[in-house]
């Protein structure tokens, strides 16, 4: 019972970090005393950056049949499947790194062959890892097993990044950036740097290296 209480408390804390979707103008979003975590609005609940109201979810009514799947809660079976895919990707990445080390040790004269055979598929699966991480976080937020909390980004922090850190960081991203074309509209966005080089690089001529880094 104690473990269940602690787990329920943890889930409640993560849910409370989400933007206040019940209030049309996000008035329910708690104002943090920490400037970095504050949702920056004026007294009319408008963004200080653009003067726009916090957007209201526009769910169609009546619901078109071709869009209904977007608003359908996924089943427990689908949640387990999503976590199984994420687990398989994580295990594959770790095993591929070990296999690459073994290949280099066994065939030291074939560095380029070993590296290309490892690097090309690993690049693909690393990209899929980010996609699956994101989709699992939104669709099946809480892991099936406790140990799956560490299957996020292999080797990100010596071994991996704790799941709760990833969820809280991304919730902060959504609280401040409700329009993906306007980064940090309602406060600081921890993911803003990911887009900075691309969105504010300036003309191509003098800033070509920024685009290459992006």
MOLIN-V8432 format. One record per backbone hydrogen bond with DSSP energy under -0.5 kcal/mol. CO is the residue of the C=O (numbers start at 1). NH is the residue of the N-H. E is the energy in kcal/mol with one decimal. If there is no record, write none. Layout:
# MOLIN-V8432
CO:NH:E / CO:NH:E
This chain:
# MOLIN-V8432
1:5:-2.5 / 2:6:-2.4 / 3:7:-2.3 / 4:8:-2.7 / 5:9:-2.4 / 6:10:-2.0 / 7:11:-2.4 / 8:12:-2.4 / 9:13:-2.0 / 10:14:-1.9 / 11:15:-2.4 / 12:16:-2.2 / 13:17:-0.6 / 14:17:-0.8 / 15:18:-1.6 / 19:21:-1.5 / 20:23:-0.5 / 22:24:-0.5 / 23:26:-2.1 / 26:29:-1.4 / 28:30:-0.5 / 30:32:-0.7 / 33:35:-0.6 / 34:37:-1.1 / 34:38:-0.9 / 35:38:-0.5 / 38:40:-0.8 / 39:41:-0.8 / 40:48:-1.0 / 42:45:-2.0 / 45:54:-1.1 / 46:42:-2.1 / 47:51:-2.0 / 52:47:-3.0 / 57:59:-0.9 / 64:67:-1.6 / 64:68:-0.9 / 65:68:-0.5 / 67:70:-1.6 / 67:71:-0.5 / 68:71:-1.4 / 69:72:-1.0 / 71:73:-0.5 / 75:79:-2.1 / 76:80:-2.4 / 77:81:-2.1 / 78:82:-2.4 / 79:83:-2.2 / 80:84:-2.3 / 81:85:-2.2 / 82:86:-2.2 / 83:87:-2.5 / 84:88:-2.4 / 85:89:-2.4 / 86:90:-2.4 / 87:91:-2.6 / 88:92:-2.3 / 89:93:-2.3 / 90:94:-2.1 / 91:95:-2.5 / 92:96:-2.5 / 93:97:-1.8 / 94:98:-1.9 / 95:99:-2.7 / 96:100:-2.3 / 97:101:-2.0 / 98:102:-2.2 / 99:103:-2.6 / 100:104:-2.4 / 101:105:-2.1 / 102:106:-2.1 / 103:107:-2.7 / 107:110:-1.9 / 110:114:-2.6 / 111:115:-2.8 / 112:116:-2.6 / 113:117:-2.2 / 114:118:-1.5 / 115:119:-4.0 / 116:120:-1.9 / 118:122:-1.8 / 119:123:-2.3 / 120:124:-1.6 / 121:125:-2.5 / 122:126:-2.2 / 123:127:-1.7 / 124:128:-2.1 / 125:129:-1.8 / 126:130:-1.4 / 127:131:-1.9 / 128:132:-2.9 / 129:133:-2.7 / 130:134:-2.3 / 131:135:-2.4 / 132:136:-3.0 / 133:137:-2.3 / 134:138:-1.8 / 135:139:-2.6 / 136:140:-3.0 / 141:143:-0.5 / 145:148:-1.3 / 146:149:-1.8 / 147:150:-1.4 / 148:151:-1.6 / 149:163:-2.1 / 150:152:-0.8 / 152:154:-0.5 / 153:156:-2.3 / 155:158:-0.8 / 157:159:-2.5 / 157:160:-0.9 / 159:155:-3.9 / 162:166:-1.5 / 163:167:-2.5 / 164:168:-2.7 / 165:169:-2.2 / 166:170:-2.1 / 167:171:-2.4 / 168:172:-2.0 / 169:173:-1.6 / 170:174:-2.0 / 171:175:-2.1 / 172:176:-1.5 / 173:177:-2.3 / 176:178:-0.5 / 176:185:-0.5 / 176:186:-2.8 / 178:180:-0.6 / 179:182:-2.5 / 182:185:-0.9 / 184:187:-1.1 / 185:49:-0.8 / 186:40:-1.2 / 188:190:-0.5 / 189:192:-2.1 / 191:194:-0.9 / 191:195:-0.7 / 192:195:-1.1 / 192:196:-1.1 / 193:197:-0.7 / 195:199:-2.9 / 196:200:-2.7 / 203:207:-1.0 / 205:208:-0.6 / 207:210:-1.1 / 207:211:-1.2 / 208:212:-1.8 / 209:213:-2.1 / 210:214:-2.0
